[in-house]
Amino acid sequence: MKILLNNATEVLLLLFLIITFLQSGFDKITDWNGNISWLKKHFYKTPFKNIVPLLVGIILVTEVVAGILCVIGIYQILNSGDTVFAKYGAILSSMTLLMLLFGQRIAKDYEGAKTIAVYFIPTILLVFLLQS
């Protein structure tokens, strides 16, 4: 219990990322065609228009791996106090959000980009906390 109380912020932020990325990955897997269809329209005026399925696949993999690393990170924190996997999960989460932000900016979806920035702030806070 003491480890949880001493690492409550990190654990809560990891849970935030787990929910964010595993749900997003699950959505992409269960509605692949719907996501691809919507995103092809979203990116039809961009250089990405012909590679949307490839890019969605890359995002899917990074989201799921980031979520899994965060799950392992919580387990590791609670069992040994170590934060290596939590740090890997937070860094990959940050990189994934930067990829998503880049796509939104290319598509000139500035409202979508703002939404991603909201997710990026706690993620970078987690990276900072785990570097100490």
trRosetta pair geometry for C-beta under 8 A, 3 or more apart (Angstrom, degrees):
i j d omega theta_ij theta_ji phi_ij phi_ji
1 4 5.6 -55 -155 36 38 113
1 5 6.3 34 151 -16 69 107
2 5 5.7 -57 -146 40 33 109
2 6 6.0 29 156 -16 67 111
3 6 5.8 -60 -144 42 28 108
3 7 6.1 -8 165 13 65 116
3 77 6.7 163 160 151 112 73
3 78 5.8 136 106 -135 129 43
3 81 5.6 -119 -131 -83 118 85
4 7 6.4 -79 -140 56 23 87
4 8 6.4 59 156 -79 64 74
4 11 6.4 -8 -146 -17 73 164
4 78 6.3 24 -73 -113 86 92
5 8 5.8 -4 -145 -43 31 110
7 10 4.7 -49 -177 47 87 117
7 11 5.4 91 121 -27 91 100
7 77 5.1 -154 132 178 164 128
7 78 8.0 -136 66 -72 136 58
7 81 7.6 -178 -40 -134 139 66
7 83 8.0 -168 -133 -85 134 111
8 11 5.8 -60 -143 40 28 109
8 12 6.1 26 161 -17 66 109
9 12 6.0 -59 -146 38 26 108
9 13 6.3 21 157 -14 64 109
9 129 6.2 -140 109 -137 120 162
10 13 5.9 -59 -147 40 28 107
10 14 6.2 30 154 -20 65 107
10 77 6.5 -178 108 -119 127 159
10 83 7.0 -65 -172 -123 155 122
10 86 6.3 36 173 175 117 151
10 126 6.5 111 -131 -141 65 87
10 129 5.6 -157 -82 119 92 134
10 130 6.5 109 -126 -73 121 88
11 14 5.6 -54 -147 37 30 113
11 15 6.4 34 152 -20 64 103
11 74 5.7 87 -134 -126 83 96
11 77 6.3 -152 -78 92 93 150
11 78 7.6 73 -103 -59 128 97
12 15 5.6 -50 -149 34 33 113
12 16 6.6 41 148 -23 63 101
13 16 5.3 -45 -151 30 37 119
13 17 6.7 34 152 -15 65 102
13 90 7.6 32 127 -104 118 114
13 122 5.6 -163 -131 165 104 105
13 123 7.6 156 -179 -98 111 38
13 125 6.8 -140 -114 90 150 101
13 126 4.1 -175 136 -84 145 118
13 129 7.5 130 28 38 154 144
14 17 5.7 -55 -151 39 35 108
14 18 6.3 40 150 -24 67 104
14 70 4.6 171 -164 -169 87 98
14 71 8.0 160 162 -68 111 28
14 73 5.5 -145 -130 92 141 121
14 74 5.1 174 114 -63 145 97
14 77 7.9 -176 -5 4 160 144
14 86 5.8 -66 -89 -136 132 100
14 89 6.7 58 -133 99 96 142
14 90 7.6 -74 -93 -66 78 94
14 126 7.0 139 -60 -145 63 141
15 18 5.4 -49 -144 34 34 115
15 19 6.4 33 157 -17 65 104
15 70 7.9 178 -64 154 22 121
15 74 7.2 71 -61 -83 75 143
16 19 6.1 -57 -151 37 26 108
16 20 6.2 24 153 -19 62 112
16 122 6.2 -33 108 121 159 145
17 20 5.4 -54 -141 39 33 114
17 21 5.9 7 170 0 70 113
17 66 6.7 -98 167 146 116 105
17 67 6.8 -164 136 -103 81 60
17 70 4.8 -167 93 -99 116 161
17 89 6.5 131 112 150 147 109
17 90 7.1 -137 -49 -99 167 60
17 93 4.9 -47 -145 -111 131 155
17 123 6.6 99 -88 -105 115 94
17 126 7.3 -73 -33 17 132 171
18 21 6.8 -68 -136 47 19 91
18 22 5.6 1 177 -1 62 120
18 67 5.2 99 -134 -153 54 82
18 70 4.8 -149 -66 103 84 129
18 71 5.8 100 -115 -64 125 78
18 74 7.7 -28 -45 -18 142 134
19 22 6.8 -57 -121 45 15 97
19 23 5.8 12 174 -13 56 120
20 23 6.6 -81 -161 39 11 104
20 24 6.3 3 157 -14 57 116
20 67 7.8 -158 73 -91 65 101
20 93 7.9 79 80 -147 128 118
20 119 6.5 128 -145 -141 153 125
21 24 5.5 -54 -140 39 32 111
21 25 6.1 34 159 -18 66 106
21 63 4.2 -169 -162 -169 93 80
21 64 7.0 -168 150 -71 101 25
21 66 5.0 -99 -164 85 171 109
21 67 3.9 -157 94 -59 110 101
21 70 7.4 125 42 12 129 138
21 93 6.5 -112 -48 -114 141 95
21 96 7.0 60 -112 99 123 163
22 25 5.6 -51 -143 39 32 112
22 26 6.2 37 154 -22 64 105
22 63 7.6 175 -69 149 28 93
22 64 6.9 79 -110 -121 61 59
22 67 3.9 143 -56 -167 83 155
22 68 7.9 113 -86 -51 105 60
23 26 5.6 -53 -146 36 30 114
23 27 6.3 34 153 -21 64 105
24 27 5.6 -52 -149 34 31 114
24 28 6.6 31 152 -18 63 104
24 63 5.2 -102 89 -165 113 151
25 28 5.7 -54 -149 35 33 110
25 29 6.4 30 154 -17 66 106
25 60 5.6 109 -131 -156 80 70
25 63 4.4 -178 -62 106 99 116
25 64 4.2 119 -134 -69 159 85
25 67 6.5 -116 5 6 137 144
26 29 5.8 -57 -148 38 31 110
26 30 6.1 14 161 -7 68 113
27 30 6.2 -63 -136 45 26 100
27 31 6.0 -29 178 34 65 107
27 35 7.2 116 133 -68 89 129
28 31 7.2 -81 -129 63 17 69
28 32 6.3 52 167 -95 60 64
28 35 5.4 -18 -124 -9 68 173
28 56 6.5 180 -150 174 125 103
28 59 7.5 -180 -93 97 162 100
28 60 4.7 -143 109 -101 152 108
28 63 7.6 118 9 53 140 147
29 32 6.5 -4 -148 -56 21 96
29 60 7.1 120 -58 -152 78 129
31 34 4.1 -34 171 42 105 121
31 35 5.6 113 109 -25 87 92
32 35 6.0 -64 -150 38 26 108
32 36 6.2 21 158 -17 66 110
32 56 7.9 129 -150 130 77 138
33 36 5.8 -54 -142 38 30 109
33 37 6.1 33 158 -22 65 108
34 37 5.8 -53 -145 35 28 113
34 38 6.4 23 158 -14 63 108
35 38 6.0 -59 -148 39 28 107
35 39 6.0 19 159 -12 66 114
35 56 6.2 136 127 -149 118 144
36 39 5.9 -63 -141 44 27 106
36 40 6.1 34 158 -27 65 104
36 52 6.1 124 -152 122 76 116
36 53 5.5 15 -125 -88 124 83
36 56 6.2 -116 -90 12 77 164
37 40 6.0 -51 -148 27 25 112
37 41 7.1 21 154 -11 58 104
38 41 6.0 -62 -162 37 33 108
38 42 6.2 34 146 -24 68 110
39 42 5.0 -50 -141 36 40 119
39 43 6.0 12 165 2 72 110
39 52 5.0 156 115 -164 109 125
39 56 6.2 149 56 -71 167 122
40 43 6.5 -70 -140 51 24 90
40 44 6.4 54 155 -69 62 88
40 49 7.1 73 -156 -155 68 68
40 52 5.0 -138 -83 23 69 168
41 44 5.8 -22 -146 -24 30 118
42 107 5.5 -4 157 -145 86 149
42 109 7.0 -16 -165 -46 105 142
43 46 4.6 -69 -165 41 78 120
43 48 4.5 -61 -177 85 139 108
43 49 5.3 -171 124 -86 89 58
43 52 5.7 164 55 -88 137 110
43 103 7.4 -53 -89 -167 121 97
43 106 7.5 24 -129 107 96 110
43 107 5.5 -79 -95 -93 66 110
44 49 5.2 71 -134 -120 35 118
45 49 7.3 110 -3 -65 12 126
45 107 7.7 108 62 -139 88 62
46 49 5.8 150 64 -41 64 83
46 106 5.0 80 -144 144 136 104
46 107 5.6 -65 -46 -87 142 62
47 106 7.2 -82 35 -171 88 131
48 51 5.8 -92 -160 59 61 90
48 52 6.2 89 147 -76 94 68
48 55 6.0 -3 -159 -23 119 158
48 103 6.9 22 -36 -131 170 91
48 106 6.5 89 -9 119 122 146
48 107 7.9 -55 42 -65 129 91
49 52 6.9 -16 -159 -37 26 103
51 54 4.6 -45 -176 43 88 119
51 55 5.7 89 123 -24 90 99
52 55 5.8 -62 -145 41 30 108
52 56 6.1 30 159 -20 68 107
53 56 5.7 -54 -143 38 31 111
53 57 6.3 36 155 -22 64 105
54 57 5.7 -56 -153 34 30 115
54 58 6.6 30 151 -19 64 103
55 58 5.6 -50 -149 33 35 112
55 59 6.4 34 153 -16 66 104
55 103 7.2 132 165 -99 140 132
56 59 5.6 -53 -147 40 33 111
56 60 6.1 41 151 -26 65 104
57 60 5.5 -50 -145 32 31 116
57 61 6.5 29 157 -17 64 103
58 61 6.0 -55 -151 35 30 108
58 62 6.4 22 155 -12 65 108
58 99 7.5 -126 119 -179 113 156
59 62 5.9 -59 -145 41 31 106
59 63 6.0 33 157 -22 67 108
59 96 6.8 107 -146 -154 71 94
59 99 6.4 -166 -97 112 90 132
59 100 6.8 91 -130 -74 126 88
60 63 5.9 -58 -147 36 26 110
60 64 6.3 17 161 -13 64 110
61 64 6.1 -60 -145 40 27 105
61 65 6.0 21 160 -13 65 112
62 65 5.9 -57 -139 43 29 107
62 66 6.0 32 159 -21 65 110
62 92 6.2 -159 -166 176 87 100
62 95 6.9 -112 -164 99 136 101
62 96 4.4 171 130 -95 122 106
62 99 7.0 87 61 27 163 151
63 66 5.8 -58 -147 37 25 111
63 67 6.3 25 156 -18 63 108
63 96 5.8 129 -76 -157 62 151
64 67 5.7 -54 -148 37 30 113
64 68 6.3 29 155 -17 65 107
65 68 5.7 -55 -145 39 31 110
65 69 6.2 34 155 -20 65 106
65 92 6.2 -89 106 163 100 156
66 69 5.8 -55 -147 37 29 111
66 70 6.4 31 153 -20 63 106
66 89 5.5 110 -167 -156 61 69
66 92 4.2 -157 -95 108 92 109
66 93 4.5 130 -171 -71 135 69
66 96 5.6 -83 -29 -13 154 144
67 70 5.7 -56 -152 35 31 112
67 71 6.6 34 150 -20 65 102
67 89 7.6 96 -89 -149 6 113
68 71 5.5 -48 -150 32 36 113
68 72 6.4 33 152 -14 66 104
68 89 7.8 -154 79 -105 44 111
69 72 5.7 -54 -147 41 33 110
69 73 6.0 44 148 -29 64 106
69 85 5.4 -154 -168 -179 76 85
69 86 7.7 157 147 -99 84 20
69 88 4.9 -111 -168 101 138 100
69 89 3.3 -178 108 -79 100 87
69 92 6.1 92 36 34 152 137
70 73 5.1 -48 -144 32 33 121
70 74 6.7 36 155 -20 63 96
70 85 8.0 -176 -85 139 17 90
70 86 6.8 61 -129 -128 54 60
70 89 3.7 157 -63 175 64 151
70 90 7.4 103 -94 -55 94 60
70 93 7.1 51 -58 -51 123 129
71 74 6.1 -51 -155 30 31 107
71 75 6.6 30 148 -15 63 107
71 89 8.0 158 13 -103 48 152
72 75 5.5 -56 -151 39 35 115
72 76 6.1 36 152 -21 69 108
72 85 4.3 -83 109 160 105 154
72 89 7.4 167 53 -50 88 127
73 76 5.7 -55 -144 37 29 110
73 77 6.3 31 156 -20 64 105
73 83 6.9 35 -158 -155 96 57
73 84 7.9 -148 -113 78 82 44
73 85 4.2 -150 -78 104 68 86
73 86 2.9 123 -166 -77 124 63
73 87 7.4 161 -121 3 126 43
73 88 7.3 -165 -72 49 114 82
73 89 4.8 -103 -22 14 139 136
73 90 7.7 106 -114 -25 171 87
74 77 5.8 -53 -146 35 31 111
74 78 6.2 21 159 -12 65 111
74 86 7.1 105 -51 -90 44 105
75 78 6.1 -65 -148 42 25 105
75 79 6.1 6 161 -5 64 118
75 85 7.9 -11 56 74 89 145
76 79 6.1 -67 -137 46 25 100
76 80 5.9 -41 -173 41 66 103
76 82 5.0 -68 163 76 108 93
76 83 7.1 157 107 -95 116 23
76 84 6.8 -85 149 46 161 80
76 85 5.1 126 3 33 148 117
76 86 6.7 -139 64 -26 116 93
77 80 7.6 -87 -123 58 10 62
77 81 6.4 31 -157 -125 50 24
77 82 7.0 -124 -86 66 44 44
77 83 6.0 42 -88 -91 94 71
77 86 5.9 42 -47 -43 115 141
82 85 7.8 66 115 12 99 84
83 86 4.6 -61 -162 49 73 120
83 87 5.5 80 136 -31 90 98
83 130 5.1 -165 156 -146 134 96
84 87 5.9 -60 -155 33 26 110
84 88 6.6 24 151 -16 64 105
85 88 5.4 -48 -146 36 39 114
85 89 6.2 41 153 -20 67 104
86 89 5.7 -55 -149 38 30 112
86 90 6.3 29 153 -19 65 107
86 126 7.8 -119 163 172 98 110
86 130 5.7 -159 110 -115 104 138
87 90 5.7 -54 -144 37 31 110
87 91 6.2 28 157 -17 65 107
87 127 7.2 86 -146 -132 71 62
87 130 4.3 -180 -90 144 85 137
87 131 7.4 111 -125 -70 120 58
88 91 5.9 -58 -146 39 28 108
88 92 6.2 22 158 -13 65 109
89 92 6.0 -57 -142 42 28 105
89 93 6.1 33 155 -23 63 109
90 93 5.5 -52 -146 35 29 116
90 94 6.5 33 153 -21 62 103
90 123 6.3 164 -160 -170 78 74
90 126 4.4 -146 -127 115 131 112
90 127 4.7 178 137 -75 122 69
90 130 5.8 158 27 15 154 148
91 94 5.6 -51 -151 33 33 113
91 95 6.5 31 151 -17 64 104
91 127 6.0 99 -77 -113 65 114
92 95 5.5 -51 -147 38 36 113
92 96 6.2 41 152 -22 66 104
93 96 5.7 -53 -148 35 30 113
93 97 6.4 29 154 -16 64 105
93 123 5.1 -141 118 -144 115 125
93 126 7.8 13 66 70 139 138
94 97 5.8 -56 -149 38 30 109
94 98 6.4 32 152 -20 64 105
94 120 7.0 81 -134 -143 72 81
94 123 5.1 167 -81 138 76 121
94 124 6.2 92 -112 -78 122 69
94 127 5.9 5 -43 -48 144 140
95 98 5.6 -53 -149 35 33 113
95 99 6.6 37 151 -21 64 101
96 99 5.7 -51 -153 32 34 112
96 100 6.5 31 150 -15 65 105
97 100 5.5 -52 -147 39 36 112
97 101 6.1 40 152 -22 67 105
97 116 5.7 156 -167 -176 88 99
97 119 5.6 -157 -121 103 131 111
97 120 4.8 167 141 -87 145 87
97 123 6.0 157 -3 42 152 164
98 101 5.5 -49 -143 36 33 115
98 102 6.3 39 154 -23 63 102
98 120 7.6 90 -64 -114 65 125
99 102 5.7 -52 -151 33 30 114
99 103 6.6 30 151 -17 62 104
100 103 5.7 -54 -152 35 33 112
100 104 6.5 31 153 -17 66 105
100 116 5.2 -174 108 -120 110 139
101 104 5.8 -56 -148 37 32 110
101 105 6.3 30 155 -17 66 107
101 113 5.7 78 -148 -141 73 82
101 116 4.6 -167 -80 112 81 146
101 117 7.0 86 -111 -62 123 69
101 120 7.0 15 -55 -57 137 139
102 105 5.8 -57 -148 38 29 109
102 106 6.3 31 154 -20 65 106
103 106 5.7 -54 -146 35 31 111
103 107 6.2 21 157 -10 65 110
104 107 5.8 -61 -145 45 30 106
104 109 4.6 -89 -160 71 80 100
104 110 7.6 131 150 -89 102 21
104 112 4.2 -148 -136 103 126 108
104 113 4.0 175 114 -70 128 76
104 116 6.1 -175 8 -3 150 137
105 108 7.3 29 -178 -81 34 35
105 109 7.9 -91 -63 50 21 64
105 110 7.7 57 -110 -94 59 62
105 113 5.4 75 -65 -97 73 139
107 112 7.5 -2 77 56 123 142
109 112 3.8 14 131 25 117 122
109 113 6.3 145 97 -22 69 85
110 113 5.3 -47 -145 34 38 117
110 114 6.6 45 153 -24 64 97
111 114 5.7 -48 -153 29 34 113
111 115 6.8 37 148 -21 62 101
112 115 5.6 -50 -154 30 37 115
112 116 6.7 36 150 -17 66 101
113 116 5.7 -53 -153 34 36 111
113 117 6.6 42 148 -24 65 101
114 117 5.5 -50 -153 30 36 116
114 118 6.9 43 148 -25 64 97
115 118 5.7 -47 -160 24 37 115
115 119 7.2 29 146 -10 64 101
116 119 5.6 -55 -157 38 42 109
116 120 6.2 47 145 -29 71 106
117 120 5.2 -51 -143 31 36 118
117 121 6.8 48 158 -32 65 94
118 121 6.4 -42 -157 14 29 112
119 122 7.1 -65 -166 41 38 95
119 123 6.3 33 148 -19 70 119
120 123 5.5 -68 -149 42 34 115
120 124 6.0 31 159 -19 73 106
121 124 6.2 -57 -147 36 25 104
121 125 6.5 29 153 -20 61 106
122 125 5.2 -50 -147 35 39 119
122 126 6.4 44 152 -23 67 99
123 126 5.7 -50 -155 31 33 112
123 127 6.8 35 147 -18 63 100
124 127 5.4 -45 -149 33 40 114
124 128 6.4 45 150 -21 65 102
125 128 5.6 -55 -153 36 32 115
125 129 6.3 31 152 -19 66 106
126 129 5.6 -52 -144 36 33 111
126 130 6.2 24 159 -14 66 110
127 130 6.0 -65 -147 42 26 106
127 131 6.6 31 154 -29 63 106
128 131 6.0 -58 -154 24 29 112
128 132 7.7 38 152 -32 59 94
129 132 6.4 -45 -170 8 38 113
